Amino acid sequence: MAVNLQLVPAAAGKRLGAAVIDWLPPLAVLVVTFALGFAGITRSRSGQYIIYDTASLVLFGGIGLGLTLVYLIAVMGVEARTGKTPGNLLMGIRSADNDGYAPGAGAVFFRGLITGAGILLTLLVAVLVVVFKWFGPALFVLTPLLLLGAVWAVLVVVSNHWDRNGRLRGWQDKAAKTLAFDVKAGRDPITTGGIQGPYTFAPLDLPPVQQVLSPLAAAHPGTNGAQKPAAAAVHPVAVKPSPVQAPSVEAPSVRPNADRHLNDDVESTQVRPGAGGPSPVAVLRIRLDDGRDFQLDRSVLVGRNPVGRQGEQHAQLLAVDDPGRSISKTHLHLLTDGAGIWVTDRNSTNGSAVSTPDGVRTRLAPGVPTFVTPGSSIHFGDRTFYLGQA
């Protein structure tokens, strides 16, 4: 396993290197077999007609296409189950689905179809040339098509270079809903529990809170210029968790002054609790854009069909209808905190954002908890919910 336990997207250069390695065997077979086939074509004249004998082209071309098809099926089958291809192994990358697991046969086939669209068009034209015996203009038609197909394939493979979301996805990845990771620079999600990872890699339910003394409540001047102690306000400060070890929650250790007796502060201002006791904790609710209203438990997973990871404690699964499939299977993680909620985008495909009551919209960074106060709206995919208090 890599030393870096973070996920590292595969760079465009490594993607291209892996693709070239994967393409070389079938390309070499096709070039050799079709060259032998075209070289074996004989031409004879029968009266006013020219007869072409294409038996050699059919034979060698069929062999080349058959070998290529077997190679592609074998490579796609292995990649669908493991994310590996010969090129991926040599370049140290792995392909995966949205959740970081093996991509599956459907996604691998669809991505390959997009990447090799130009080459497939060239093969189709070559078949038409053989069927209708257009051998005269064949060279002038097939050569440009082959070059255009190769250029298209290269552009698709390196298209993640223009992806604004951290160069994470290429055109083929967005269409097939796949990802590619550098397993030499980071961890392999397929063998370590997907995007979220096993429990040792997964983010904590609640961002650790370190209690600190507020500088605004340190001391207040008295009437005689002396300093009187005041109740120190405590403010929570969110600390980003480490991917390897969960940091502990530490409370401040306040030690009374050893030179003073506890009864020396009898005449100091005392804060008397209200007659009604402690204020009740507000009940947080969300209202979806379709009008449905939910009271939030402490921990909530929101998505098309949300599922908790191994070792992750959750009390509520909130499935949201999404005919357009803009929402990921597990899109958001919500954690109530009394005064608001911590919202974490679970590395969703289409991302998430928060709009505050003043209309400012901020995109959520994947995997980073963000504190949201009541009155705000959370946008995920094509859906939205409003956070309020009961």
C-alpha positions as CSV (number, residue, x, y, z in Angstrom):
1,M,0.0,0.0,0.0
2,A,1.2,3.5,-0.8
3,V,2.6,5.6,2.1
4,N,0.1,8.4,1.3
5,L,-3.3,7.2,2.4
6,Q,-5.1,10.0,0.5
7,L,-6.8,9.4,-2.9
8,V,-4.7,10.9,-5.8
9,P,-6.4,11.4,-9.2
10,A,-4.4,10.0,-12.1
11,A,-2.7,12.7,-14.2
12,A,-3.3,13.1,-17.9
13,G,0.2,11.9,-18.8
14,K,-0.2,8.6,-16.9
15,R,-3.6,8.1,-18.4
16,L,-2.2,8.5,-21.9
17,G,0.7,6.3,-21.2
18,A,-1.6,3.5,-19.9
19,A,-3.9,3.9,-22.9
20,V,-1.0,3.7,-25.4
21,I,0.2,0.5,-23.8
22,D,-3.3,-1.0,-24.0
23,W,-3.7,0.1,-27.6
24,L,-0.4,-1.2,-29.0
25,P,-1.2,-4.9,-29.1
26,P,-4.5,-4.7,-31.0
27,L,-3.3,-1.9,-33.2
28,A,-0.2,-3.9,-34.3
29,V,-2.4,-7.0,-35.0
30,L,-4.8,-5.0,-37.1
31,V,-2.1,-3.2,-39.1
32,V,-0.2,-6.4,-39.9
33,T,-3.3,-8.6,-40.8
34,F,-5.0,-5.9,-42.9
35,A,-1.7,-5.1,-44.7
36,L,-1.3,-8.8,-45.5
37,G,-4.9,-8.9,-46.6
38,F,-4.7,-5.9,-48.9
39,A,-1.4,-7.1,-50.3
40,G,-3.0,-10.4,-51.3
41,I,-5.8,-8.9,-53.4
42,T,-5.6,-9.9,-57.0
43,R,-7.3,-8.2,-59.9
44,S,-8.4,-9.9,-63.2
45,R,-10.4,-8.7,-66.2
46,S,-13.4,-10.5,-67.5
47,G,-14.6,-8.8,-70.6
48,Q,-15.3,-5.2,-69.7
49,Y,-15.3,-5.9,-66.0
50,I,-12.5,-5.9,-63.4
51,I,-12.8,-8.6,-60.8
52,Y,-11.1,-8.3,-57.5
53,D,-10.2,-11.4,-55.5
54,T,-10.5,-10.4,-51.8
55,A,-10.2,-13.8,-50.3
56,S,-6.9,-12.9,-48.6
57,L,-8.3,-9.6,-47.2
58,V,-11.3,-11.4,-45.8
59,L,-9.1,-14.1,-44.3
60,F,-6.4,-12.0,-42.7
61,G,-8.8,-9.2,-41.8
62,G,-11.1,-11.6,-40.1
63,I,-8.2,-13.1,-38.1
64,G,-7.1,-9.6,-37.1
65,L,-10.6,-8.5,-36.0
66,G,-11.1,-11.8,-34.2
67,L,-7.8,-11.5,-32.2
68,T,-8.6,-7.9,-31.4
69,L,-12.1,-8.7,-30.2
70,V,-10.7,-11.5,-27.9
71,Y,-8.0,-9.2,-26.5
72,L,-10.6,-6.4,-25.8
73,I,-13.0,-8.7,-24.1
74,A,-10.3,-10.1,-21.9
75,V,-8.9,-6.7,-20.9
76,M,-12.3,-5.2,-20.3
77,G,-13.3,-8.2,-18.2
78,V,-10.2,-7.9,-16.0
79,E,-10.6,-4.1,-15.7
80,A,-14.3,-4.4,-14.8
81,R,-13.5,-6.6,-11.8
82,T,-10.2,-5.1,-10.7
83,G,-9.7,-1.7,-12.3
84,K,-6.5,-3.1,-13.9
85,T,-5.3,-3.2,-17.5
86,P,-1.7,-3.9,-18.8
87,G,-1.3,-0.1,-19.1
88,N,-2.8,0.6,-15.7
89,L,-0.4,-1.8,-14.0
90,L,2.7,-0.4,-15.7
91,M,1.7,3.2,-15.1
92,G,0.4,2.6,-11.5
93,I,-3.2,3.7,-11.9
94,R,-6.6,2.1,-11.3
95,S,-10.0,2.8,-12.8
96,A,-13.0,2.8,-10.4
97,D,-16.7,3.7,-10.2
98,N,-18.1,6.7,-8.3
99,D,-17.8,4.9,-4.9
100,G,-14.2,3.8,-5.5
101,Y,-14.9,0.2,-6.3
102,A,-14.3,-1.9,-9.4
103,P,-16.0,0.0,-12.3
104,G,-18.1,-2.9,-13.7
105,A,-18.5,-4.2,-17.3
106,G,-21.1,-1.6,-18.3
107,A,-19.0,1.4,-17.3
108,V,-15.8,0.0,-18.9
109,F,-17.6,-0.8,-22.2
110,F,-19.3,2.6,-22.4
111,R,-16.1,4.5,-21.6
112,G,-14.2,2.5,-24.2
113,L,-16.9,3.1,-26.8
114,I,-16.5,6.9,-26.3
115,T,-12.8,6.8,-26.4
116,G,-12.6,4.6,-29.5
117,A,-15.5,6.1,-31.4
118,G,-13.2,7.4,-34.2
119,I,-11.4,4.0,-34.6
120,L,-14.7,2.1,-34.7
121,L,-15.9,4.5,-37.5
122,T,-12.8,3.8,-39.5
123,L,-13.3,0.0,-39.1
124,L,-16.9,0.4,-40.2
125,V,-15.8,2.3,-43.3
126,A,-13.2,-0.4,-44.0
127,V,-15.9,-3.1,-43.9
128,L,-17.9,-1.0,-46.4
129,V,-14.9,-0.7,-48.7
130,V,-14.6,-4.5,-48.7
131,V,-18.3,-5.2,-49.2
132,F,-18.8,-2.6,-52.0
133,K,-15.2,-3.0,-53.4
134,W,-14.3,0.6,-53.2
135,F,-10.6,-0.1,-53.3
136,G,-9.7,2.8,-55.6
137,P,-10.4,5.6,-53.1
138,A,-9.9,3.4,-50.0
139,L,-6.5,4.8,-49.1
140,F,-7.6,8.4,-49.4
141,V,-10.7,7.8,-47.2
142,L,-9.4,5.4,-44.5
143,T,-6.1,7.2,-43.8
144,P,-7.7,10.6,-42.7
145,L,-10.4,8.7,-40.8
146,L,-7.7,6.7,-38.9
147,L,-5.8,9.8,-38.1
148,L,-8.9,11.7,-36.9
149,G,-9.9,8.6,-34.8
150,A,-6.4,8.5,-33.2
151,V,-6.5,12.2,-32.4
152,W,-10.0,11.9,-30.9
153,A,-8.9,9.0,-28.7
154,V,-5.9,10.9,-27.4
155,L,-8.0,14.0,-26.6
156,V,-10.6,11.9,-24.7
157,V,-7.9,10.2,-22.6
158,V,-6.2,13.4,-21.6
159,S,-9.5,15.4,-21.3
160,N,-9.3,15.4,-17.5
161,H,-6.6,18.0,-17.9
162,W,-9.3,20.5,-18.5
163,D,-11.6,19.4,-15.7
164,R,-12.1,22.3,-13.3
165,N,-12.9,19.9,-10.4
166,G,-9.3,19.0,-9.6
167,R,-8.6,17.4,-13.0
168,L,-10.6,14.4,-11.6
169,R,-12.6,13.3,-14.6
170,G,-12.2,13.2,-18.3
171,W,-15.1,13.3,-20.9
172,Q,-15.3,9.5,-20.9
173,D,-15.4,9.5,-17.1
174,K,-18.3,11.9,-16.8
175,A,-20.3,9.9,-19.3
176,A,-19.6,6.5,-17.8
177,K,-19.5,7.8,-14.2
178,T,-16.0,6.4,-13.6
179,L,-12.8,7.7,-11.9
180,A,-9.0,7.0,-12.2
181,F,-6.6,7.1,-9.3
182,D,-2.8,7.1,-9.1
183,V,-2.1,4.1,-6.7
184,K,1.7,4.8,-6.6
185,A,1.2,8.3,-5.2
186,G,-1.9,7.5,-3.1
187,R,-3.9,4.5,-1.9
188,D,-5.9,2.1,-4.1
189,P,-9.6,2.5,-3.2
190,I,-10.6,-0.8,-4.8
191,T,-8.5,-2.8,-2.2
192,T,-8.9,-0.4,0.7
193,G,-12.7,0.1,0.9
194,G,-13.6,2.5,-1.8
195,I,-13.7,6.3,-1.7
196,Q,-14.4,6.5,2.0
197,G,-12.0,3.7,2.9
198,P,-12.3,1.3,5.8
199,Y,-12.9,2.7,9.3
200,T,-9.3,3.7,9.8
201,F,-9.5,5.9,6.7
202,A,-13.1,7.2,7.0
203,P,-13.8,10.7,8.3
204,L,-15.2,11.0,11.8
205,D,-18.9,11.5,12.3
206,L,-18.2,14.8,14.0
207,P,-15.3,17.1,13.3
208,P,-13.1,17.2,16.5
209,V,-13.9,20.2,18.7
210,Q,-11.1,21.8,20.7
211,Q,-12.3,24.1,23.5
212,V,-10.4,27.4,23.6
213,L,-10.8,30.5,25.9
214,S,-12.3,33.5,24.1
215,P,-10.1,36.5,24.2
216,L,-13.2,38.7,24.5
217,A,-14.1,37.3,27.8
218,A,-10.7,37.3,29.5
219,A,-11.2,40.2,32.0
220,H,-13.3,43.3,32.5
221,P,-12.2,46.4,34.4
222,G,-14.0,47.1,37.7
223,T,-15.1,50.5,39.1
224,N,-11.7,51.0,40.9
225,G,-9.6,50.1,38.0
226,A,-9.0,46.5,39.3
227,Q,-9.6,43.5,37.2
228,K,-12.5,41.3,38.1
229,P,-12.7,37.8,36.9
230,A,-15.5,37.0,34.5
231,A,-16.9,33.8,33.1
232,A,-14.7,32.7,30.2
233,A,-16.7,32.0,27.1
234,V,-15.8,28.8,25.3
235,H,-16.0,28.7,21.5
236,P,-15.7,25.5,19.4
237,V,-13.0,25.4,16.8
238,A,-13.4,22.8,14.1
239,V,-10.2,20.9,13.4
240,K,-9.8,18.8,10.2
241,P,-9.3,15.1,11.1
242,S,-6.2,13.2,10.1
243,P,-6.8,10.4,7.6
244,V,-4.7,8.0,9.7
245,Q,-5.5,8.7,13.3
246,A,-8.5,10.3,14.9
247,P,-7.4,13.3,17.0
248,S,-8.7,13.3,20.5
249,V,-11.0,15.9,22.0
250,E,-9.1,18.0,24.5
251,A,-10.8,20.4,26.9
252,P,-8.8,23.3,28.4
253,S,-7.3,22.7,31.8
254,V,-8.1,25.7,33.9
255,R,-6.1,25.8,37.1
256,P,-7.1,28.2,39.8
257,N,-4.4,30.6,41.0
258,A,-2.5,28.9,43.8
259,D,-2.0,32.2,45.7
260,R,-5.7,32.9,46.1
261,H,-8.2,31.2,48.3
262,L,-11.6,30.2,46.8
263,N,-13.5,32.4,49.3
264,D,-11.5,35.5,48.2
265,D,-13.9,36.0,45.3
266,V,-17.1,36.1,47.4
267,E,-17.7,39.7,46.5
268,S,-17.1,39.1,42.8
269,T,-20.0,39.3,40.5
270,Q,-21.8,36.0,40.4
271,V,-24.0,34.8,37.4
272,R,-27.3,33.4,38.7
273,P,-29.0,30.9,36.4
274,G,-32.4,31.8,35.2
275,A,-35.5,30.5,37.0
276,G,-36.5,28.4,34.1
277,G,-33.3,26.3,34.1
278,P,-31.1,25.6,31.0
279,S,-32.5,26.6,27.7
280,P,-33.9,23.7,25.6
281,V,-31.9,22.6,22.6
282,A,-33.5,23.7,19.4
283,V,-35.0,20.9,17.2
284,L,-33.5,21.2,13.7
285,R,-35.6,20.3,10.6
286,I,-35.1,20.3,6.9
287,R,-37.7,21.0,4.2
288,L,-37.0,19.5,0.8
289,D,-37.8,21.4,-2.4
290,D,-40.8,19.0,-3.0
291,G,-42.4,20.2,0.3
292,R,-41.5,17.2,2.5
293,D,-40.4,18.1,6.0
294,F,-38.1,16.0,8.2
295,Q,-36.8,16.3,11.8
296,L,-33.1,15.5,11.9
297,D,-31.6,12.9,14.1
298,R,-27.9,13.4,15.2
299,S,-26.4,11.7,12.1
300,V,-28.1,11.6,8.7
301,L,-27.0,10.3,5.3
302,V,-28.8,11.8,2.3
303,G,-28.7,10.5,-1.3
304,R,-30.4,8.6,-4.0
305,N,-30.1,5.4,-2.0
306,P,-27.8,6.2,1.0
307,V,-25.8,3.5,2.7
308,G,-23.4,3.8,5.6
309,R,-19.9,2.5,5.5
310,Q,-18.4,-0.1,7.7
311,G,-17.8,1.3,11.2
312,E,-19.8,4.4,10.5
313,Q,-22.6,5.2,13.0
314,H,-25.7,6.6,11.5
315,A,-29.3,7.0,12.8
316,Q,-31.2,8.1,9.8
317,L,-31.1,7.4,6.0
318,L,-32.9,9.9,3.9
319,A,-33.5,8.7,0.3
320,V,-34.4,11.5,-2.2
321,D,-36.1,10.8,-5.5
322,D,-33.9,11.8,-8.4
323,P,-35.2,10.9,-11.9
324,G,-32.4,12.8,-13.6
325,R,-29.7,10.9,-11.6
326,S,-28.0,14.1,-10.5
327,I,-27.6,12.9,-6.9
328,S,-25.0,10.3,-5.9
329,K,-26.0,7.2,-4.1
330,T,-24.7,8.6,-0.8
331,H,-24.4,12.4,-1.5
332,L,-24.3,14.2,1.8
333,H,-23.6,13.5,5.5
334,L,-25.4,15.7,8.0
335,L,-24.5,15.9,11.7
336,T,-26.6,18.0,14.0
337,D,-24.8,20.3,16.5
338,G,-27.7,22.0,18.3
339,A,-27.1,25.4,16.8
340,G,-26.7,24.0,13.2
341,I,-25.5,21.1,11.3
342,W,-22.1,19.9,9.9
343,V,-22.6,19.1,6.2
344,T,-20.1,16.9,4.4
345,D,-20.2,16.2,0.6
346,R,-19.4,12.5,0.2
347,N,-17.3,13.0,-2.9
348,S,-20.4,13.2,-5.0
349,T,-20.4,13.4,-8.8
350,N,-22.2,16.7,-9.2
351,G,-21.1,18.4,-6.0
352,S,-22.9,20.4,-3.3
353,A,-23.3,24.0,-2.2
354,V,-24.7,26.2,0.6
355,S,-26.7,29.4,0.3
356,T,-26.7,31.5,3.4
357,P,-29.7,33.8,4.3
358,D,-28.0,36.8,2.8
359,G,-27.8,35.0,-0.6
360,V,-24.1,34.1,-0.7
361,R,-23.6,30.7,-2.3
362,T,-20.5,28.6,-1.5
363,R,-19.5,25.3,-3.0
364,L,-18.7,22.6,-0.6
365,A,-15.2,21.0,-0.8
366,P,-15.6,17.2,-1.1
367,G,-14.9,15.4,2.2
368,V,-14.6,18.6,4.3
369,P,-17.3,19.2,7.0
370,T,-18.8,22.7,6.8
371,F,-20.9,24.2,9.5
372,V,-24.3,25.5,8.4
373,T,-26.7,27.6,10.5
374,P,-30.5,27.6,10.3
375,G,-32.0,29.7,7.5
376,S,-29.5,28.4,5.0
377,S,-30.2,26.2,1.9
378,I,-28.2,23.2,0.8
379,H,-28.0,22.4,-2.8
380,F,-27.1,18.8,-3.9
381,G,-27.3,17.7,-7.5
382,D,-30.5,19.2,-8.9
383,R,-32.2,19.1,-5.4
384,T,-32.3,21.6,-2.5
385,F,-33.4,21.5,1.1
386,Y,-33.9,24.4,3.6
387,L,-32.5,24.1,7.2
388,G,-34.8,25.5,9.9
389,Q,-35.8,25.1,13.5
390,A,-39.0,23.6,14.9
